[in-house]
Amino acid sequence: MTFEDGVAAVAKLGVTERQARFLVTVMRHSGLCVPRQFATFAGTAYGHKVSRFFERLVKRGYATECGCVHNRAALYHVRHQALYRAIGHPESRYRRLVSAGHAVNRLMRLDAVITSGDLHWLGSDDERVAFFRLVAPSHPSERLPHTVVNVPSSSRVKLFPEGLPIGVAPTGRVVFVLVMPMSHGDFCACLQRHAALLGALPGWTLRLVFDRNAASRAADFETEAREELTRQLSAGSFAEFTWYCRERQSATNTRVRAEADERFWRAHRAFATPRYELLYRRWLTDGDSVFDLVSSTAIADALDRGMGRIESQILPFSYRHLAPLVALHSSSEGVEEGERTPARPQPRSASSLQLAESLTNN
């Protein structure tokens, strides 16, 4: 189901086309929203019409409301199954209740989407897989970003586990949005999972999104991202790391092996870092392809040529006004005045497959 199909289906449930476009965008990217986001999306002033829209959503059971301590904002969870069924995602994870920290992350994700109206957003895993098959046909689907989830008696592959918003510019550049800050481990793991795909794309941007209170950390995270994606091992160190992975896998007890084998002990100490631990864990499930991160120059070359970019977006918002929902202290600091922001363009609605086909034909 395309974005436009979803809009048409949701509009039949008793909302205007503009409201339906907003609801589909919310359901595809966050499940949560605040009224100012609708005002921004619709290019309208925050006022009675916006308030009435959310009142109707609550009255019809399409959304639930969570008030905030200052009574100057409210958080809405769009979670009615009929809405998600209308867009073809009745079991969407965005219908589930989330923790306070995840709520802020989702609101920032939605802000990043609706303030980038020049991008077409890939709204589902199926749409992403189909798009990348067209624009990077040499990149096998099994190397798309994923994790292996172990369940009793079997394993299953979960594609795009972070659920990053992925947008496509009219030029064909693919934009990956990471809401920050993340923990160091989560950040490195996310970058590693996406590295192979980045290396296969003709043009890409890694966009790190911060709220205004975390803006001072943007440069550090940009540097860390560049280092994680481009830092390589020398030929000798690479050979030693691949040897170590295989020997570690076969060792019944790494501590005993290290005590008995000096080479193994030296390698174990050299690669006892979060980066190489993550690589080893991924190698166990994905095989030798994970070694490309520390041996291939594709990403470094793309960054040098400008085909790849790492950049930051500072959202002009604070989310502290959601206290006590997010367990922050009660303070007027960070409250957005009237929840008003300038209007920006709406997200593009062209089909991602049409866009991909036009790019591959040019």
VOKOL-963273 format. One record per residue (C-alpha): x, y, z. Coordinates in nm, 2 decimals. Example, Ala and Ser with C-alpha at 12.3 -4.5 7.8 and 13.67 -1.06 7.14 Angstrom:
> xx/yy/zz
> 1.23/-0.45/0.78;
> 1.37/-0.11/0.71;
***
This chain:
> xx/yy/zz
> 0.00/0.00/0.00;
> 0.14/0.34/-0.10;
> 0.13/0.66/0.10;
> -0.15/0.79/-0.12;
> -0.35/0.46/-0.08;
> -0.32/0.51/0.30;
> -0.44/0.87/0.28;
> -0.74/0.78/0.08;
> -0.83/0.49/0.31;
> -0.79/0.71/0.63;
> -0.99/0.99/0.48;
> -1.29/0.76/0.44;
> -1.29/0.73/0.82;
> -1.42/1.09/0.85;
> -1.12/1.32/0.83;
> -1.01/1.57/0.57;
> -0.74/1.48/0.32;
> -0.49/1.71/0.50;
> -0.57/1.55/0.83;
> -0.54/1.21/0.68;
> -0.20/1.29/0.54;
> -0.08/1.39/0.89;
> -0.23/1.08/1.05;
> -0.06/0.85/0.80;
> 0.27/1.02/0.85;
> 0.23/0.98/1.23;
> 0.13/0.62/1.20;
> 0.43/0.54/0.97;
> 0.70/0.71/1.18;
> 0.61/0.75/1.55;
> 0.25/0.68/1.66;
> 0.28/0.98/1.89;
> 0.24/1.35/1.82;
> 0.17/1.69/1.97;
> -0.06/1.96/1.82;
> 0.21/2.19/1.71;
> 0.33/1.91/1.48;
> 0.00/1.91/1.30;
> 0.01/2.29/1.27;
> 0.36/2.27/1.12;
> 0.26/1.99/0.88;
> -0.06/2.16/0.77;
> 0.10/2.50/0.74;
> -0.16/2.65/0.96;
> -0.16/2.86/1.28;
> -0.19/2.69/1.61;
> -0.53/2.76/1.73;
> -0.90/2.65/1.75;
> -0.89/2.44/1.43;
> -0.59/2.24/1.55;
> -0.75/2.19/1.90;
> -1.08/2.08/1.75;
> -0.90/1.82/1.53;
> -0.74/1.65/1.83;
> -1.06/1.67/2.03;
> -1.24/1.48/1.76;
> -0.96/1.22/1.74;
> -1.00/1.16/2.11;
> -1.38/1.16/2.10;
> -1.38/0.90/1.82;
> -1.13/0.68/2.00;
> -0.87/0.73/1.73;
> -0.62/0.87/1.98;
> -0.56/0.89/2.35;
> -0.44/1.20/2.53;
> -0.17/1.24/2.80;
> -0.17/1.58/2.96;
> 0.16/1.75/3.07;
> 0.24/1.93/3.39;
> 0.23/2.28/3.25;
> -0.11/2.23/3.08;
> 0.05/2.40/2.78;
> 0.09/2.09/2.57;
> -0.06/1.74/2.54;
> 0.08/1.42/2.40;
> -0.14/1.22/2.17;
> -0.11/0.85/2.09;
> -0.27/0.75/1.76;
> -0.33/0.38/1.82;
> -0.68/0.28/1.70;
> -0.66/-0.04/1.51;
> -0.90/0.08/1.24;
> -0.66/0.35/1.14;
> -0.36/0.12/1.12;
> -0.57/-0.14/0.93;
> -0.66/0.13/0.68;
> -0.29/0.18/0.60;
> -0.21/-0.19/0.59;
> -0.03/-0.21/0.92;
> -0.28/-0.34/1.18;
> 0.00/-0.49/1.39;
> 0.22/-0.19/1.39;
> 0.46/-0.15/1.68;
> 0.35/0.21/1.70;
> 0.02/0.11/1.85;
> 0.19/-0.02/2.16;
> 0.24/0.18/2.48;
> 0.60/0.30/2.52;
> 0.82/0.43/2.80;
> 0.87/0.80/2.85;
> 1.22/0.80/2.70;
> 1.09/0.63/2.38;
> 0.81/0.88/2.36;
> 1.05/1.17/2.33;
> 1.25/0.98/2.07;
> 0.94/0.92/1.86;
> 0.84/1.29/1.88;
> 1.18/1.39/1.77;
> 1.16/1.14/1.49;
> 0.83/1.29/1.37;
> 0.97/1.64/1.39;
> 1.27/1.53/1.17;
> 1.02/1.39/0.91;
> 0.78/1.68/0.89;
> 1.05/1.95/0.89;
> 1.21/1.78/0.58;
> 0.93/1.83/0.33;
> 1.17/1.78/0.03;
> 1.21/1.41/0.11;
> 0.99/1.11/0.02;
> 0.99/0.88/0.32;
> 1.00/0.50/0.30;
> 0.72/0.40/0.53;
> 0.75/0.02/0.57;
> 1.01/-0.25/0.56;
> 0.86/-0.39/0.24;
> 0.89/-0.05/0.07;
> 1.25/-0.02/0.19;
> 1.35/-0.36/0.06;
> 1.19/-0.30/-0.28;
> 1.35/0.05/-0.30;
> 1.70/-0.07/-0.22;
> 1.67/-0.36/-0.46;
> 1.62/-0.11/-0.74;
> 1.88/0.15/-0.65;
> 2.15/-0.10/-0.52;
> 2.08/-0.42/-0.72;
> 2.42/-0.56/-0.64;
> 2.36/-0.54/-0.27;
> 2.20/-0.87/-0.15;
> 1.88/-0.84/0.06;
> 2.04/-1.05/0.33;
> 2.29/-0.77/0.39;
> 2.04/-0.50/0.45;
> 2.04/-0.37/0.81;
> 1.92/-0.64/1.04;
> 1.95/-0.84/1.36;
> 1.91/-1.21/1.42;
> 1.65/-1.27/1.69;
> 1.69/-1.61/1.87;
> 1.36/-1.77/1.98;
> 1.31/-2.12/2.11;
> 1.41/-2.38/1.86;
> 1.47/-2.13/1.58;
> 1.60/-1.79/1.48;
> 1.45/-1.51/1.27;
> 1.59/-1.21/1.09;
> 1.45/-0.87/1.18;
> 1.51/-0.61/0.91;
> 1.58/-0.24/0.99;
> 1.56/-0.31/1.37;
> 1.61/0.06/1.47;
> 1.32/0.17/1.25;
> 1.52/0.47/1.13;
> 1.33/0.72/0.92;
> 1.47/0.68/0.57;
> 1.40/0.96/0.31;
> 1.48/0.99/-0.05;
> 1.57/1.33/-0.20;
> 1.46/1.42/-0.56;
> 1.83/1.38/-0.66;
> 1.82/1.02/-0.54;
> 2.03/1.08/-0.22;
> 1.91/0.86/0.06;
> 1.89/1.02/0.40;
> 1.91/0.80/0.72;
> 1.78/0.98/1.03;
> 1.92/0.89/1.37;
> 1.76/1.06/1.67;
> 2.03/1.14/1.92;
> 2.18/1.11/2.16;
> 2.22/0.73/2.18;
> 2.43/0.53/2.41;
> 2.78/0.46/2.27;
> 2.70/0.09/2.22;
> 2.37/0.14/2.05;
> 2.52/0.41/1.82;
> 2.81/0.19/1.71;
> 2.58/-0.11/1.66;
> 2.34/0.10/1.44;
> 2.63/0.23/1.23;
> 2.78/-0.11/1.18;
> 2.45/-0.26/1.07;
> 2.40/0.02/0.81;
> 2.76/0.03/0.69;
> 2.73/-0.23/0.41;
> 2.42/-0.05/0.27;
> 2.59/0.29/0.28;
> 2.88/0.15/0.09;
> 2.65/0.02/-0.19;
> 2.45/0.34/-0.24;
> 2.55/0.61/-0.50;
> 2.46/0.89/-0.26;
> 2.37/0.90/0.10;
> 2.35/1.12/0.41;
> 2.36/1.02/0.77;
> 2.16/1.28/0.96;
> 2.20/1.30/1.34;
> 1.91/1.48/1.50;
> 1.94/1.66/1.83;
> 1.70/1.87/2.03;
> 1.82/2.22/2.11;
> 1.93/2.12/2.46;
> 2.18/1.86/2.32;
> 2.31/2.07/2.04;
> 2.66/2.10/2.20;
> 2.71/1.73/2.15;
> 2.65/1.72/1.78;
> 3.01/1.77/1.66;
> 3.14/1.49/1.89;
> 2.88/1.24/1.75;
> 2.96/1.34/1.40;
> 3.33/1.27/1.46;
> 3.25/0.94/1.63;
> 3.03/0.83/1.33;
> 3.30/0.91/1.08;
> 3.56/0.72/1.28;
> 3.34/0.42/1.33;
> 3.25/0.40/0.96;
> 3.60/0.46/0.82;
> 3.86/0.34/1.07;
> 4.03/0.04/0.91;
> 4.27/-0.23/1.02;
> 4.61/-0.27/0.86;
> 4.66/-0.59/0.66;
> 4.84/-0.76/0.94;
> 4.58/-0.66/1.21;
> 4.30/-0.76/0.98;
> 4.45/-1.11/0.94;
> 4.49/-1.13/1.31;
> 4.13/-1.02/1.38;
> 3.98/-1.28/1.14;
> 4.21/-1.55/1.29;
> 4.10/-1.45/1.64;
> 3.73/-1.46/1.55;
> 3.76/-1.82/1.42;
> 3.97/-1.93/1.71;
> 3.75/-1.77/1.96;
> 3.44/-1.94/1.81;
> 3.60/-2.28/1.84;
> 3.74/-2.23/2.19;
> 3.53/-2.40/2.46;
> 3.67/-2.17/2.72;
> 3.84/-1.84/2.61;
> 4.00/-1.78/2.94;
> 4.17/-2.12/2.94;
> 4.27/-2.08/2.58;
> 4.43/-1.74/2.65;
> 4.63/-1.88/2.94;
> 4.76/-2.16/2.72;
> 4.81/-1.97/2.39;
> 5.01/-1.65/2.39;
> 4.90/-1.54/2.04;
> 4.54/-1.59/2.14;
> 4.60/-1.39/2.46;
> 4.75/-1.10/2.27;
> 4.47/-1.10/2.02;
> 4.21/-1.12/2.29;
> 4.36/-0.81/2.46;
> 4.40/-0.62/2.14;
> 4.04/-0.67/2.03;
> 3.87/-0.64/2.37;
> 3.69/-0.32/2.28;
> 3.32/-0.26/2.22;
> 3.37/-0.21/1.85;
> 3.54/-0.54/1.78;
> 3.31/-0.72/2.03;
> 3.02/-0.60/1.82;
> 3.19/-0.71/1.50;
> 3.26/-1.06/1.65;
> 2.90/-1.10/1.76;
> 2.77/-1.00/1.42;
> 3.02/-1.23/1.25;
> 2.88/-1.53/1.44;
> 2.54/-1.48/1.26;
> 2.63/-1.30/0.94;
> 2.97/-1.45/0.84;
> 3.27/-1.29/0.68;
> 3.08/-1.00/0.52;
> 3.09/-0.81/0.84;
> 3.47/-0.77/0.80;
> 3.41/-0.52/0.52;
> 3.37/-0.25/0.78;
> 3.74/-0.27/0.87;
> 3.87/-0.36/0.53;
> 3.68/-0.17/0.26;
> 3.74/0.20/0.17;
> 3.40/0.24/0.01;
> 3.25/0.47/0.28;
> 3.57/0.67/0.33;
> 3.59/0.72/-0.05;
> 3.23/0.83/-0.06;
> 3.28/1.08/0.22;
> 3.59/1.22/0.04;
> 3.40/1.27/-0.28;
> 3.09/1.42/-0.12;
> 2.87/1.13/-0.23;
> 2.84/1.04/0.14;
> 2.77/1.30/0.41;
> 2.75/1.30/0.79;
> 2.56/1.60/0.92;
> 2.36/1.72/1.22;
> 2.01/1.87/1.24;
> 1.93/2.07/1.55;
> 1.56/2.07/1.61;
> 1.45/2.42/1.74;
> 1.24/2.25/2.01;
> 1.27/2.14/2.37;
> 1.09/1.84/2.50;
> 1.12/1.93/2.87;
> 0.76/2.06/2.87;
> 0.65/1.70/2.87;
> 0.74/1.66/3.24;
> 0.63/1.47/3.44;
> 0.57/1.23/3.15;
> 0.94/1.21/3.09;
> 1.03/1.23/3.46;
> 1.19/1.57/3.44;
> 1.16/1.83/3.71;
> 0.88/2.08/3.69;
> 1.01/2.40/3.54;
> 0.91/2.66/3.29;
> 1.25/2.61/3.13;
> 1.22/2.45/2.78;
> 0.85/2.50/2.75;
> 0.77/2.59/2.39;
> 0.57/2.91/2.37;
> 0.23/2.82/2.26;
> 0.36/2.52/2.08;
> 0.38/2.73/1.77;
> 0.63/2.69/1.48;
> 0.66/2.83/1.13;
> 0.48/2.63/0.86;
> 0.70/2.41/0.65;
> 0.63/2.20/0.34;
> 0.45/1.87/0.37;
> 0.63/1.54/0.30;
> 0.63/1.44/-0.07;
> 0.38/1.17/-0.16;
> 0.54/1.02/-0.48;
> 0.57/0.64/-0.48;
> 0.91/0.53/-0.36;
> 0.92/0.26/-0.63;
> 0.83/0.51/-0.90;
> 1.11/0.73/-0.77;
> 1.36/0.44/-0.76;
> 1.27/0.34/-1.11;
> 1.32/0.69/-1.24;
> 1.66/0.71/-1.07;
> 1.78/0.38/-1.21;
> 1.66/0.48/-1.56;
> 1.86/0.81/-1.56;
***
